[in-house]
Amino acid sequence: MSQDDERMEIAEDQNIEDAILEDASDDEDKDGDDDTGQVVKAKVYLPGQSLAEDEELVCDESAYIMLHQAQTGSPCLSFDVVHDPLGEDREEFPLTAFLVAGTQAARTHVNSVIVMKMSNLQRTAREKGDDSDESEEESDDEDVGTKSPLPHMDCALIKHAGCVNRLRVTTFNGSQYVASWSEMGKVHIYNINDQLAAVDDQHACRTYQQNKMADKITPVYTFSGHQKEGFALDWCTTTRGMLATGDCRRDIHIWRPNDKGSWNVDQRPLIGHTDSVEDIQWSPNEANVLASCSVDKSIRIWDCRAAPSKACMLTAANVHESDVNVISWNRNEPLLASGGDDGVLHVWDLRQFQTKTPVATFKHHSDHITTVEWHPKESTILASGGDDDQIALWDLSVEKDDAETDKDQNDDPNLKDLPPQLLFIHQGQKEIKELHWHPQLKGVLLSTAHSGFNVFRTISV
């Protein structure tokens, strides 16, 4: 594969899984010529609209500050962002991100946990004439034909027994750990310090691959006490090392670190849910408090200091018309967001949770919502995604302005049904499974789907 393709390919002997990172910007103009040679003005596309036979969707690069896509061979339907030492609130290009992801390969025995470093993430190409902020030095560079370094991805694999249903990473006692839910019904914890060191140095990465280290890594701890596989998994941020895991039977188990460098798992599950636990979120502020959602259509708030039979403090039943798939706890305000199979996004004020009435409801997604997450620092910003192949960005602080709304509707009648809080719609991935804001890269979102990863920042956030 040549560098002209603006891609990077890495082959691992274990699975021969290819990892590719590329610039997703398109060289096509937003306006084009029709058969008569006349300029055809590009139109805004809204999901759900039908396309004529001679129409196609083209990414509007001017709506993005950055847009890249990546491939890992087998799809990774869960991932997490690793906190790195490169600094907070970074926005100077090129950018670097460290991730951990888990594969869902067609063959059970070839799955992996993938530790990856994405580097040289560049901003999208600017439109001609949009160089008012460019320095003379940068303009001179363009004149002599210099080109930005290509985006690059390094990977270090860990062989994993079974597909990875979900994984989450944490920093604990100076080390980075990842917990993974396996389709085999077990939850594993791995120390990934060595893998992070490998991807941060190309020579070390080659050595890691040549020595086939992926086959030699074993979990530092494995819990086999769940009676079914599961998807719910979250590390506590107020008490480092604490973990909660929920399964498809209905059980939630609490893990506590011990002084021997391992974990003690309470064999007694929290009692409350009557069906599969789909997601778990620890409170960002209160130790021992967590929230969970379930196929039983409920959201529950727990205090795990109490006995398992008495730990459920609050229950909101029938909060969605069908399965509640995902929840996200706002880090700055007492708000919880939930998304369900009904395609509805609810926002709950935990101070009024017992009223069982959401403070905001959005019915924009046309299929199951599979992922939702609050912005880590902007308390009103929220992202959601789902099986309708959309990622929607929301700002709850926006209120309807009748005058502006009337003007917009006159320009495009299709906009009349859009909620004013909807900031942006991102498309291009198939069957979106999970998204995360990068806590250290300003405004950057990462998402994974059956079609691969996207890494992007829009002009809206």
C-alpha positions, -999 to 999 in steps of 0.1 A, spaced: 0 0 0 16 33 -11 17 65 10 -2 82 -18 -33 64 -4 -28 84 28 -32 52 49 -12 31 73 -15 -6 74 -2 -29 102 -3 -67 100 -2 -88 132 9 -125 128 -18 -135 153 -49 -128 133 -35 -109 103 -58 -81 114 -52 -49 95 -53 -16 112 -57 14 89 -60 51 98 -68 76 71 -78 111 64 -115 110 57 -117 144 40 -130 143 4 -114 162 -24 -147 167 -42 -162 202 -43 -194 207 -24 -209 222 -56 -206 203 -89 -214 204 -126 -244 187 -142 -245 173 -177 -250 207 -192 -220 222 -175 -240 243 -152 -230 246 -115 -254 226 -93 -257 240 -58 -252 215 -30 -282 210 -7 -284 201 30 -294 165 35 -316 155 65 -317 118 75 -349 101 63 -351 121 30 -351 101 -2 -324 106 -28 -330 108 -65 -312 84 -88 -286 111 -98 -280 123 -62 -253 112 -38 -242 122 -3 -209 141 -1 -193 151 32 -192 189 38 -157 194 49 -164 229 60 -186 215 89 -156 197 104 -124 209 120 -110 174 118 -123 141 103 -105 108 102 -115 72 99 -98 40 110 -101 2 104 -90 -27 126 -100 -57 105 -126 -72 127 -151 -46 140 -146 -32 175 -180 -26 190 -166 -13 223 -137 10 231 -124 35 257 -101 65 257 -68 62 277 -58 93 297 -24 103 285 4 126 299 3 149 269 -18 176 286 -54 189 289 -76 208 265 -53 202 236 -64 216 202 -31 223 184 -26 201 154 -15 174 149 -33 156 177 -25 122 193 -49 98 211 -45 65 229 -74 40 228 -82 5 239 -108 -15 219 -121 -50 217 -129 -70 186 -160 -91 176 -145 -114 151 -165 -140 132 -143 -168 148 -144 -168 186 -108 -178 191 -92 -149 171 -105 -120 192 -82 -94 207 -80 -64 230 -63 -38 209 -42 -10 225 -37 17 199 -20 51 194 -34 74 167 -10 101 158 -6 129 133 -43 136 133 -46 167 111 -73 193 106 -94 190 75 -83 209 44 -94 245 43 -115 259 16 -97 281 -9 -97 317 3 -103 306 39 -68 315 49 -74 347 68 -60 332 100 -30 316 83 4 330 89 27 341 61 50 312 70 22 286 66 12 302 33 48 299 21 49 263 30 18 256 9 34 275 -20 64 251 -21 42 221 -20 49 208 15 24 182 29 14 175 64 25 141 79 2 113 72 -21 100 100 -7 70 117 -18 42 140 2 18 160 -14 -13 177 -4 -38 203 -28 -68 207 -37 -90 236 -53 -123 227 -89 -124 242 -110 -155 248 -143 -148 230 -158 -116 215 -154 -84 236 -189 -73 245 -177 -42 263 -145 -28 279 -135 1 300 -101 15 311 -90 32 344 -59 45 361 -52 28 394 -21 28 416 0 43 388 -10 17 362 -35 15 334 -60 -13 336 -87 -24 312 -117 -45 321 -134 -66 294 -167 -84 293 -163 -116 272 -191 -134 254 -179 -165 273 -195 -151 304 -162 -140 321 -149 -105 330 -111 -100 327 -88 -73 340 -55 -66 321 -26 -44 330 -19 -25 297 12 -5 307 35 -26 285 12 -23 255 9 15 259 47 17 261 50 -4 229 26 17 208 44 49 219 77 37 204 78 22 169 109 0 177 92 -13 208 60 -19 188 79 -40 162 96 -60 190 62 -66 206 48 -79 174 79 -100 164 79 -117 198 42 -125 194 35 -110 228 -2 -109 221 -4 -147 228 16 -145 260 -4 -119 280 -28 -132 307 -54 -113 328 -43 -101 362 -77 -111 374 -108 -130 360 -143 -133 375 -164 -163 365 -193 -157 389 -217 -143 364 -242 -169 353 -246 -153 318 -226 -131 296 -232 -93 299 -226 -58 286 -228 -35 316 -194 -24 329 -180 7 346 -150 18 367 -157 41 396 -140 75 394 -144 85 430 -129 53 445 -102 41 421 -102 4 414 -138 -2 422 -157 -19 394 -194 -28 387 -204 -54 362 -240 -64 351 -251 -94 331 -279 -105 309 -295 -126 337 -302 -94 357 -273 -95 382 -249 -67 392 -217 -75 411 -195 -50 429 -157 -54 427 -134 -38 453 -96 -38 451 -76 -54 479 -42 -48 494 -28 -78 475 -30 -61 441 -61 -81 432 -99 -77 436 -126 -90 459 -159 -95 441 -191 -97 461 -207 -129 451 -241 -116 462 -257 -96 433 -276 -64 438 -313 -73 439 -338 -52 419 -338 -56 381 -360 -83 366 -342 -86 332 -309 -80 315 -288 -51 328 -277 -32 298 -255 -3 312 -240 9 344 -227 43 354 -210 53 387 -218 87 401 -190 111 392 -193 127 426 -207 103 452 -187 73 462 -206 40 463 -235 53 443 -242 40 408 -270 39 382 -282 11 360 -306 5 332 -323 -26 319 -344 -45 294 -371 -43 321 -375 -6 311 -363 8 344 -335 29 357 -323 23 392 -300 42 416 -280 21 440 -259 26 472 -236 -3 473 -227 2 509 -260 -13 518 -268 -50 517 -275 -62 482 -312 -67 490 -315 -31 502 -290 -13 480 -316 0 455 -325 36 466 -346 49 437 -364 32 408 -380 48 378 -401 21 360 -413 22 324 -390 51 315 -389 39 279 -414 20 258 -390 -9 254 -354 -18 264 -333 9 281 -300 4 263 -276 31 276 -273 58 303 -248 86 309 -243 105 342 -234 142 337 -201 150 354 -211 186 363 -248 186 370 -272 161 386 -285 149 352 -288 115 337 -294 108 300 -309 76 288 -315 61 253 -336 31 244 -348 7 217 -377 31 211 -352 57 196 -361 82 224 -335 102 243 -345 113 278 -328 136 302 -335 131 339 -330 155 368 -319 133 397 -332 158 422 -367 151 408 -361 115 398 -390 101 419 -415 121 398 -405 98 369 -408 127 345 -379 136 323 -368 173 320 -362 169 283 -372 143 256 -360 141 221 -374 118 194 -350 123 165 -333 89 161 -353 66 138 -339 33 153 -324 19 185 -301 43 205 -270 24 213 -247 50 228 -250 83 247 -225 104 265 -224 139 281 -195 162 272 -169 159 300 -167 197 306 -197 214 290 -227 204 311 -253 211 285 -236 193 256 -247 157 248 -239 132 220 -261 102 210 -258 76 183 -276 45 171 -286 19 146 -300 47 123 -263 54 114 -264 88 130 -245 106 157 -264 136 170 -249 165 190 -272 183 214 -271 215 234 -297 216 260 -291 253 267 -305 263 233 -341 276 234 -365 281 205 -364 315 189 -397 320 170 -383 347 148 -353 327 138 -373 295 134 -398 313 110 -368 325 90 -352 291 88 -385 274 78 -389 299 50 -355 289 37 -360 252 41 -393 237 52 -376 204 61 -361 221 91 -394 228 108 -395 195 127 -359 196 140 -356 204 177 -336 236 183 -313 218 206 -300 196 178 -266 211 169 -251 186 144 -257 153 126 -227 132 117 -231 103 93 -210 79 73 -208 49 96 -229 17 96 -245 4 128 -230 28 153 -223 10 186 -203 34 209 -190 69 211 -168 88 236 -157 124 239 -120 126 243 -115 142 277 -82 158 268 -87 168 231 -111 198 229 -143 190 211 -131 157 197 -154 127 194 -145 91 187 -170 65 175 -170 29 165 -194 9 143 -195 -22 122 -178 -1 94 -149 11 116 -138 41 137 -144 78 131 -124 105 149 -137 140 144 -144 175 157 -172 196 143 -175 234 141 -204 231 165 -186 221 196 
